[in-house]
Amino acid sequence: MNVTTGGPRILLRRLRETMASAAPAEKRLDEVTRLIAANMVAEVCSIYIARGGEVLELFATEGLKKEAVHQTRLRFREGLVGEIAASGLPLNLSDAQAHPSFVYKPETGEEIFHSLLGVPILRAGRVIGVLVVQNRTRRHYTEEEAEALQTVAMVIAEFVASGELVSPSEAPAATLERAATPSFEVTPLAEGIAIGRAVLHEPIVEIKAHIAQDPELERARLDQAFIALHAQLEEMASAHDMAVGEHREIFDVYRMLAADEGWRRRIADAIEGGLTAEAAVERVQVENRSRLMRTLDPYLRERLADFDDLSNRLVRHLVGKGATSASEVLPDDAVILARAMGPAELLEYDRSKLKAVVLKEGSNTAHVTIVARALGIPLVGNAGDVIDRIASGEQIIVDGEAGWIYISPASEIIQSYQQTITARTARVAAYAALKDAPVETVDGVTIELSVNAGLTLDMPHLEATGAAGIGLFRTEFQFMVSAQMPKLDTQTVFYKQILDAAGTRPVVFRTLDIGGDKPVAFLARDAEENPAMGWRAIRVALDRPVLLRYQLRALLEAAAGRSLNLMFPMVTEVAEFVAARGILEKEVARRRELGKELPQSLRVGCMIEVPALAWQLDRLLPLVDFVSLGSNDLMQFFFATDRSNPKVAGRYDLLSPAAMGFIKHIVAVCERHGKPVTLCGELGGKTLEAMTLIGLGLRRLSVSPASIGPIKVMVRSLRLGVLTAYLDHILQLSDHSLRGRLTDFARDHGVIL
C-alpha cells in the first residue's frame, strides 16, 4: 500500500473530487472503492452501510461479485463486518476465515481471500458503516496501513452521512423497544435519587471539513487550539481550588495527558496525511480508543474518559464551539447524559441545577465517580445505547440506589418517586437534627459511630453527621488516581490536610491496600486469576518496603506534635504484622535521630480481613493497640465467595449463624485482652446488620457518612439486653440465615430500622 506522505493526500484529494462530482451517488461510491483498492494495492475493497434495525448492507465493492451488492446483509455482531460495527474497533487478520466470527456469504465469492483489514465508518461517535480491504495472500496489514484506512473512512463518513445513499429518516428498530419499555437497569455508582430533564453533555459538533487545503495553516490552528486548551484547564484548576488533595492529583493526571507530546505529534502526523486539524484530532481519538479498549489494565481503560474529554475540548476550540452543555443555560433540574465524562467536566456544571448524571460507560474507580460521590451527586453508569435514544428535554428519573433509569415515565411512577424523595429528604433532615445527640441504647449502652473516608472531599461529613471520627481512612485513593507514585512532600501535605480537617476527632489511617484488584499505574503487576487474594496490601508493602517506608515517613511528618493512628491491612499471620511494625519503628528511630518532632501519641493497629488471623489473636493482640474487622474481605474469604460474582454473591447471608458466631468469637477474644475492636465495612452500614453486630458485642462501627443517621436512630430505639439474650438463643440454630428472625425481633420490640 502507498503510505508515503504524499500517498494519502493524493488519495484523499481524488476521493473528494469523486464525491463532489455530479454522478449518481452509487456510481460515485463504486468509484470510491476502485480508488481505494488501487491506492492500497488491495484485491478487494468493500463498503457496508448501516440500515435501520442495525443491519449492514453491502453498498459497493471492488473485487467481490457485483451481484452481492444490496443482497449481502449482516446484523451487528454477525460475521467479521458485524463485529467491527458492534465494537467500533478495527480488525486486522492474516487469515480471516480462521476467525471464530467469520461468516461465509456464498454470493460474495470471498472464499479465495484470506487477509482482511476492516475499520468502522464513524459519524458523531456512531458507527454508520464498515470499510474493508482484502487480499488473497495471508498477510498482516501494517499499523501505517490501518491508520491510512481509518483516515479514508472518516472522509467516506461525510459522504454516507449526506443522506444521498441512505435516508437519514431510517431509525433503529430499537427505538420502538424503548417506547414500550421506559425503564432500564444500570449500575449505581454514586447513590441518590433524582427527577429531572435530560441534557446532552456534549452537544454534537459535526466536523464538516475533513480534507486540508493548506497543512501549514492547519498546524497553526492546532497550535492555537492547544494554547487555548491549556489555558482553559489552568483556569478550571484555579476556579475549583485545587491546590492540594485528590482534586489536585486528578488534575495533575489530566494536565499531564493534555501536555503529552506523543498525542500532539500523532495529530500533526495526521495533518501531514491530508486531514484538517479537527479531523486529525478525531482520527487520533479513534485510534486511542481502539488501543485502550484492547488493554486488560483497568486503570488504562478508565483513562478513556479523560482522553475523550481532552479530544472533544480540542475539537471545540478548533471549530469555535462552546465546551459542553455546562456553558449553556441549564434547566433547574438538569440530568446530564454522557457517553463518558472526565472529572473536570463534572466540576464545570452549576451544582445548584445539576441533579444527576447518567453515563454510557463508567466504573467505581473512575475519576468522575470519585468526585460525584464526594459532591453527593447521584450517578449511574453502564447505560449502554440507552443514552443515544434519549432526546434532550425528556423527563428522566435516576435511581442511584436500586440502579434504574426511567425515560418519560408514567405519572404513577413519577408520583411514587416524588414521595420517595420527599420521605428521603425528611429523613435526612431528621438525622441532621440528631447529629449532636448521644448514640446510646435505651438501656444506657454507648455506641461509637465513625465514618469511612478516602478523600479530602469526605471530611466535611464529620461535622455534618456528628461522627466520632474517621474509623477508616483508605490512603490508596491518592495513589490510584496518580500516574506515578506521589512524592513524599505531596503525601505529607495530603495527610496534614486530613488531620487539620478532622480537628480533635481521631483519624485511623490504613496503610496502602494496592495491587491485586486495586491496580496503580506505577506498579508493574502480573495478571492474577484471583486478584483479591493475590499480591496486594501488606504483601506488596513487605515485598516493596520503600513504598511503605515513604508512606510512614509522610504520616509521621504530617502528625508531628499530634496523635497518629495507623493500621496495616490484609495481615494473614502475626509475623507479617511484626515485620511491618518493624519498618515503622525504624522510621520513628530515624526521625528521632534527625531531631524531628514525633507524634504526640502513636497507636498501631491491625486489620482482621483474613480468617486465618482470627485463630492467632492470643499472639497478635498483645502486640497491637487496636484491631479493625474488614467485613468486606473477611466475609468473602470466610464463605469462599466472590462478592463481585452475581451468581454467588448472594448465596451466603452475612446474618447466618456461622458468620455471626465467627464475629462473636473475635469480639470475645479482643474483650478478654482489653483491646478495642471496630468493624469497618459494608456489613456495619445497614441498620439490621448494625443492630446484630452491636448485639454480638461490638461497640464501635465505622460506616459510610450516609449510614450514620439511620444507625443512630436505630441505636436510640434499641434495648440491648433483650437483643443479646435473643441472639444467644438463635445462634444455636442451623438456619441458612437469621435475617427473617432478626427483622421480626426489630418489629416486635420497636427497633426503628
HUJOBEL-V916313 format. One record per backbone hydrogen bond with DSSP energy under -1.0 kcal/mol. NH is the residue of the N-H (numbers start at 1). CO is the residue of the C=O. E is the energy in kcal/mol with one decimal. If there is no record, write none. Layout:
nh=NH co=CO e=E
nh=NH co=CO e=E
//
This chain:
nh=2 co=39 e=-1.8
nh=3 co=1 e=-1.1
nh=8 co=4 e=-1.1
nh=10 co=6 e=-2.5
nh=11 co=7 e=-2.4
nh=12 co=8 e=-3.0
nh=13 co=9 e=-2.5
nh=14 co=10 e=-2.3
nh=15 co=11 e=-2.7
nh=16 co=12 e=-2.5
nh=17 co=13 e=-2.3
nh=18 co=14 e=-2.4
nh=19 co=15 e=-2.8
nh=20 co=16 e=-1.7
nh=21 co=18 e=-1.1
nh=28 co=24 e=-2.2
nh=29 co=25 e=-2.1
nh=30 co=26 e=-2.1
nh=31 co=27 e=-2.0
nh=32 co=28 e=-1.9
nh=33 co=29 e=-2.0
nh=34 co=30 e=-1.8
nh=35 co=31 e=-2.5
nh=36 co=32 e=-2.3
nh=37 co=33 e=-2.4
nh=38 co=34 e=-2.3
nh=39 co=35 e=-2.5
nh=40 co=36 e=-2.4
nh=42 co=37 e=-2.3
nh=43 co=134 e=-1.2
nh=44 co=134 e=-1.7
nh=45 co=62 e=-1.9
nh=46 co=132 e=-2.7
nh=47 co=60 e=-2.7
nh=48 co=130 e=-2.8
nh=49 co=57 e=-2.6
nh=50 co=128 e=-2.2
nh=51 co=55 e=-3.9
nh=55 co=51 e=-1.2
nh=56 co=74 e=-3.8
nh=57 co=49 e=-2.6
nh=58 co=72 e=-2.3
nh=59 co=47 e=-2.5
nh=60 co=47 e=-1.4
nh=62 co=45 e=-2.6
nh=65 co=108 e=-2.2
nh=68 co=65 e=-1.6
nh=69 co=66 e=-1.6
nh=70 co=58 e=-3.1
nh=71 co=68 e=-1.9
nh=72 co=68 e=-2.7
nh=74 co=56 e=-2.4
nh=76 co=54 e=-1.8
nh=77 co=82 e=-1.7
nh=78 co=75 e=-2.7
nh=82 co=78 e=-1.4
nh=83 co=79 e=-1.8
nh=84 co=80 e=-2.1
nh=85 co=81 e=-2.1
nh=86 co=82 e=-2.3
nh=87 co=83 e=-2.4
nh=88 co=84 e=-2.2
nh=91 co=118 e=-2.4
nh=93 co=116 e=-3.0
nh=96 co=114 e=-3.1
nh=98 co=95 e=-1.5
nh=99 co=96 e=-1.6
nh=102 co=99 e=-1.9
nh=108 co=105 e=-2.1
nh=113 co=110 e=-1.7
nh=114 co=135 e=-1.6
nh=115 co=135 e=-1.4
nh=116 co=93 e=-2.8
nh=117 co=133 e=-2.5
nh=118 co=91 e=-2.6
nh=119 co=131 e=-2.5
nh=121 co=129 e=-3.2
nh=123 co=126 e=-2.7
nh=126 co=123 e=-1.8
nh=128 co=121 e=-3.2
nh=130 co=48 e=-2.4
nh=131 co=119 e=-2.7
nh=132 co=46 e=-2.6
nh=133 co=117 e=-2.5
nh=134 co=44 e=-1.8
nh=135 co=115 e=-1.5
nh=146 co=142 e=-2.1
nh=147 co=143 e=-2.4
nh=148 co=144 e=-2.2
nh=149 co=145 e=-2.2
nh=150 co=146 e=-1.9
nh=151 co=147 e=-2.0
nh=152 co=148 e=-2.1
nh=153 co=149 e=-2.3
nh=154 co=150 e=-1.6
nh=155 co=151 e=-1.3
nh=156 co=152 e=-2.2
nh=157 co=153 e=-2.1
nh=159 co=155 e=-1.1
nh=160 co=156 e=-2.8
nh=161 co=157 e=-2.5
nh=162 co=159 e=-1.0
nh=163 co=160 e=-1.1
nh=170 co=167 e=-1.9
nh=175 co=172 e=-1.8
nh=176 co=173 e=-1.5
nh=178 co=174 e=-2.0
nh=179 co=175 e=-1.7
nh=180 co=176 e=-1.7
nh=181 co=177 e=-2.0
nh=184 co=405 e=-2.5
nh=186 co=403 e=-2.2
nh=187 co=381 e=-2.7
nh=189 co=379 e=-2.5
nh=190 co=379 e=-2.4
nh=194 co=398 e=-2.3
nh=196 co=396 e=-2.6
nh=197 co=333 e=-2.6
nh=198 co=394 e=-2.9
nh=199 co=335 e=-2.4
nh=201 co=337 e=-2.9
nh=212 co=274 e=-2.5
nh=218 co=214 e=-1.9
nh=219 co=215 e=-2.3
nh=220 co=216 e=-1.8
nh=221 co=217 e=-2.3
nh=222 co=218 e=-2.2
nh=223 co=219 e=-2.3
nh=224 co=220 e=-2.1
nh=225 co=221 e=-2.2
nh=226 co=222 e=-2.3
nh=227 co=223 e=-1.9
nh=228 co=224 e=-2.1
nh=229 co=225 e=-2.4
nh=230 co=226 e=-2.6
nh=231 co=227 e=-2.0
nh=232 co=228 e=-2.2
nh=233 co=229 e=-2.2
nh=234 co=230 e=-2.2
nh=235 co=231 e=-2.2
nh=236 co=232 e=-2.2
nh=237 co=233 e=-2.4
nh=238 co=234 e=-2.0
nh=239 co=235 e=-2.3
nh=240 co=236 e=-1.7
nh=241 co=238 e=-1.2
nh=242 co=237 e=-1.4
nh=249 co=245 e=-2.1
nh=250 co=246 e=-3.5
nh=251 co=247 e=-2.4
nh=252 co=248 e=-2.6
nh=253 co=249 e=-1.8
nh=254 co=250 e=-2.1
nh=255 co=251 e=-3.2
nh=256 co=252 e=-2.0
nh=257 co=253 e=-2.1
nh=258 co=254 e=-2.0
nh=259 co=255 e=-1.7
nh=260 co=257 e=-1.3
nh=264 co=260 e=-1.7
nh=265 co=261 e=-2.8
nh=266 co=262 e=-2.1
nh=267 co=263 e=-1.7
nh=268 co=264 e=-2.2
nh=269 co=265 e=-2.4
nh=270 co=266 e=-1.9
nh=271 co=267 e=-1.9
nh=272 co=268 e=-2.1
nh=273 co=269 e=-1.3
nh=274 co=271 e=-2.0
nh=275 co=270 e=-1.6
nh=276 co=210 e=-2.0
nh=280 co=276 e=-2.4
nh=281 co=277 e=-2.1
nh=282 co=278 e=-2.1
nh=283 co=279 e=-2.2
nh=284 co=280 e=-2.3
nh=285 co=281 e=-2.2
nh=286 co=282 e=-2.2
nh=287 co=283 e=-1.9
nh=288 co=284 e=-2.8
nh=289 co=285 e=-2.3
nh=290 co=286 e=-2.3
nh=291 co=287 e=-2.1
nh=292 co=288 e=-2.8
nh=293 co=289 e=-2.1
nh=301 co=297 e=-2.2
nh=302 co=298 e=-2.1
nh=304 co=301 e=-1.5
nh=307 co=303 e=-2.5
nh=308 co=304 e=-3.0
nh=309 co=305 e=-2.3
nh=310 co=306 e=-2.3
nh=311 co=307 e=-2.6
nh=312 co=308 e=-2.7
nh=313 co=309 e=-2.3
nh=314 co=310 e=-2.4
nh=315 co=311 e=-2.4
nh=316 co=312 e=-2.2
nh=317 co=313 e=-2.1
nh=318 co=314 e=-1.8
nh=319 co=315 e=-2.2
nh=320 co=316 e=-1.1
nh=321 co=316 e=-2.0
nh=325 co=201 e=-2.1
nh=327 co=324 e=-1.7
nh=328 co=325 e=-1.6
nh=334 co=353 e=-1.7
nh=335 co=197 e=-2.7
nh=336 co=356 e=-2.2
nh=337 co=199 e=-2.7
nh=338 co=358 e=-2.5
nh=346 co=342 e=-1.5
nh=347 co=343 e=-1.9
nh=349 co=346 e=-1.3
nh=353 co=350 e=-1.6
nh=354 co=350 e=-1.7
nh=355 co=334 e=-3.0
nh=356 co=334 e=-1.1
nh=357 co=378 e=-2.0
nh=358 co=336 e=-3.0
nh=359 co=380 e=-2.5
nh=360 co=338 e=-2.2
nh=361 co=339 e=-1.4
nh=370 co=366 e=-1.9
nh=371 co=367 e=-2.1
nh=372 co=368 e=-2.3
nh=373 co=369 e=-2.4
nh=374 co=370 e=-1.7
nh=375 co=371 e=-2.0
nh=377 co=372 e=-2.4
nh=379 co=190 e=-2.3
nh=380 co=357 e=-2.0
nh=381 co=187 e=-2.6
nh=382 co=361 e=-2.9
nh=383 co=359 e=-2.1
nh=384 co=360 e=-1.7
nh=386 co=383 e=-1.4
nh=387 co=384 e=-1.4
nh=389 co=386 e=-1.5
nh=390 co=387 e=-1.1
nh=393 co=198 e=-2.8
nh=394 co=391 e=-2.0
nh=396 co=196 e=-2.8
nh=397 co=406 e=-2.4
nh=398 co=194 e=-2.9
nh=399 co=404 e=-3.1
nh=400 co=192 e=-2.9
nh=403 co=399 e=-1.6
nh=404 co=399 e=-1.5
nh=405 co=184 e=-2.1
nh=406 co=397 e=-2.1
nh=407 co=182 e=-2.9
nh=408 co=395 e=-3.2
nh=414 co=410 e=-2.1
nh=415 co=411 e=-2.6
nh=416 co=412 e=-2.1
nh=417 co=413 e=-2.4
nh=418 co=414 e=-2.5
nh=419 co=415 e=-2.1
nh=420 co=416 e=-1.8
nh=421 co=417 e=-2.9
nh=422 co=418 e=-2.5
nh=423 co=419 e=-2.6
nh=424 co=420 e=-2.5
nh=425 co=421 e=-2.7
nh=426 co=422 e=-2.3
nh=427 co=423 e=-2.3
nh=428 co=424 e=-2.5
nh=429 co=425 e=-2.1
nh=430 co=426 e=-2.2
nh=431 co=427 e=-2.7
nh=432 co=428 e=-2.3
nh=433 co=429 e=-1.8
nh=435 co=432 e=-1.3
nh=437 co=434 e=-1.8
nh=440 co=438 e=-1.2
nh=441 co=445 e=-2.5
nh=442 co=718 e=-2.6
nh=444 co=441 e=-2.0
nh=447 co=439 e=-2.8
nh=448 co=699 e=-2.9
nh=450 co=701 e=-2.8
nh=451 co=469 e=-2.4
nh=452 co=703 e=-2.3
nh=453 co=472 e=-2.7
nh=458 co=455 e=-1.3
nh=459 co=456 e=-1.2
nh=461 co=458 e=-1.7
nh=462 co=459 e=-1.9
nh=464 co=460 e=-2.0
nh=465 co=461 e=-2.3
nh=466 co=462 e=-1.3
nh=468 co=449 e=-3.0
nh=470 co=506 e=-2.8
nh=471 co=451 e=-1.1
nh=472 co=451 e=-1.0
nh=473 co=508 e=-2.4
nh=474 co=453 e=-2.8
nh=475 co=510 e=-1.2
nh=480 co=476 e=-2.3
nh=481 co=477 e=-1.4
nh=482 co=479 e=-1.1
nh=491 co=487 e=-2.5
nh=492 co=488 e=-2.4
nh=493 co=489 e=-2.5
nh=494 co=490 e=-2.0
nh=495 co=491 e=-2.6
nh=496 co=492 e=-2.4
nh=497 co=493 e=-2.1
nh=498 co=494 e=-1.8
nh=499 co=495 e=-2.4
nh=500 co=496 e=-2.8
nh=501 co=497 e=-2.2
nh=502 co=498 e=-1.9
nh=503 co=499 e=-1.4
nh=505 co=502 e=-2.0
nh=508 co=470 e=-2.2
nh=509 co=565 e=-2.9
nh=510 co=473 e=-2.6
nh=511 co=567 e=-2.5
nh=515 co=518 e=-2.4
nh=518 co=515 e=-2.4
nh=523 co=520 e=-1.2
nh=533 co=530 e=-1.6
nh=534 co=531 e=-1.7
nh=536 co=534 e=-1.2
nh=537 co=514 e=-1.9
nh=539 co=536 e=-1.8
nh=541 co=537 e=-2.3
nh=542 co=538 e=-2.4
nh=543 co=539 e=-1.4
nh=544 co=540 e=-2.7
nh=547 co=544 e=-1.5
nh=549 co=545 e=-3.1
nh=550 co=546 e=-2.5
nh=551 co=547 e=-1.8
nh=552 co=548 e=-2.9
nh=553 co=549 e=-2.4
nh=554 co=550 e=-2.1
nh=555 co=551 e=-2.4
nh=556 co=552 e=-2.6
nh=557 co=553 e=-1.9
nh=558 co=554 e=-2.5
nh=559 co=555 e=-1.9
nh=560 co=557 e=-1.1
nh=561 co=598 e=-1.9
nh=562 co=559 e=-2.6
nh=564 co=601 e=-2.3
nh=566 co=603 e=-2.2
nh=567 co=509 e=-2.3
nh=568 co=605 e=-1.4
nh=576 co=573 e=-1.1
nh=577 co=573 e=-1.2
nh=578 co=574 e=-2.4
nh=579 co=575 e=-2.2
nh=580 co=576 e=-2.4
nh=581 co=577 e=-2.9
nh=582 co=578 e=-1.9
nh=583 co=579 e=-1.5
nh=584 co=580 e=-1.8
nh=585 co=581 e=-2.7
nh=586 co=582 e=-1.8
nh=587 co=583 e=-1.7
nh=588 co=584 e=-2.2
nh=589 co=585 e=-2.5
nh=590 co=586 e=-2.4
nh=591 co=587 e=-2.0
nh=592 co=588 e=-2.2
nh=593 co=589 e=-2.4
nh=594 co=590 e=-1.7
nh=595 co=592 e=-1.3
nh=596 co=591 e=-2.3
nh=600 co=562 e=-1.0
nh=603 co=564 e=-2.5
nh=605 co=566 e=-2.7
nh=606 co=626 e=-1.1
nh=607 co=568 e=-2.6
nh=608 co=628 e=-3.3
nh=613 co=610 e=-2.0
nh=614 co=611 e=-1.2
nh=615 co=612 e=-1.2
nh=616 co=613 e=-1.9
nh=619 co=616 e=-1.1
nh=620 co=616 e=-2.1
nh=621 co=617 e=-2.8
nh=623 co=620 e=-2.3
nh=624 co=621 e=-1.0
nh=625 co=604 e=-3.0
nh=627 co=676 e=-2.1
nh=628 co=606 e=-2.0
nh=629 co=678 e=-3.2
nh=630 co=608 e=-1.6
nh=631 co=629 e=-1.3
nh=631 co=680 e=-1.5
nh=634 co=630 e=-2.6
nh=635 co=631 e=-2.2
nh=636 co=632 e=-1.3
nh=637 co=633 e=-2.8
nh=638 co=634 e=-2.0
nh=639 co=635 e=-2.1
nh=641 co=636 e=-2.2
nh=645 co=642 e=-1.7
nh=648 co=645 e=-1.5
nh=649 co=645 e=-2.5
nh=651 co=648 e=-1.9
nh=660 co=656 e=-2.5
nh=661 co=657 e=-2.4
nh=662 co=658 e=-2.0
nh=663 co=659 e=-2.2
nh=664 co=660 e=-2.3
nh=665 co=661 e=-2.0
nh=666 co=662 e=-1.8
nh=667 co=663 e=-2.5
nh=668 co=664 e=-2.3
nh=669 co=665 e=-2.0
nh=670 co=666 e=-2.3
nh=671 co=667 e=-2.3
nh=672 co=668 e=-2.0
nh=673 co=669 e=-1.6
nh=675 co=670 e=-2.5
nh=678 co=627 e=-1.8
nh=679 co=700 e=-1.9
nh=680 co=629 e=-2.9
nh=681 co=702 e=-1.2
nh=684 co=681 e=-1.0
nh=685 co=682 e=-1.5
nh=690 co=686 e=-3.2
nh=691 co=687 e=-2.6
nh=692 co=688 e=-1.9
nh=693 co=689 e=-2.5
nh=694 co=690 e=-2.3
nh=695 co=691 e=-1.9
nh=696 co=692 e=-1.4
nh=697 co=694 e=-1.3
nh=698 co=693 e=-2.0
nh=701 co=448 e=-2.4
nh=702 co=679 e=-2.9
nh=703 co=450 e=-2.5
nh=707 co=704 e=-1.7
nh=708 co=705 e=-1.0
nh=711 co=707 e=-2.1
nh=712 co=708 e=-2.5
nh=713 co=709 e=-2.2
nh=714 co=710 e=-2.0
nh=715 co=711 e=-2.9
nh=716 co=712 e=-2.1
nh=717 co=714 e=-1.3
nh=718 co=715 e=-1.6
nh=723 co=719 e=-1.6
nh=724 co=720 e=-2.7
nh=725 co=721 e=-1.8
nh=726 co=722 e=-1.9
nh=727 co=723 e=-2.6
nh=728 co=724 e=-2.1
nh=729 co=725 e=-1.0
nh=730 co=726 e=-2.3
nh=731 co=727 e=-2.2
nh=732 co=729 e=-1.2
nh=733 co=730 e=-1.8
nh=738 co=655 e=-3.1
nh=742 co=738 e=-2.4
nh=743 co=739 e=-2.4
nh=744 co=740 e=-2.2
nh=745 co=741 e=-2.1
nh=746 co=742 e=-2.3
nh=747 co=743 e=-2.2
nh=748 co=744 e=-2.7
nh=749 co=745 e=-1.8
nh=751 co=746 e=-2.5
//
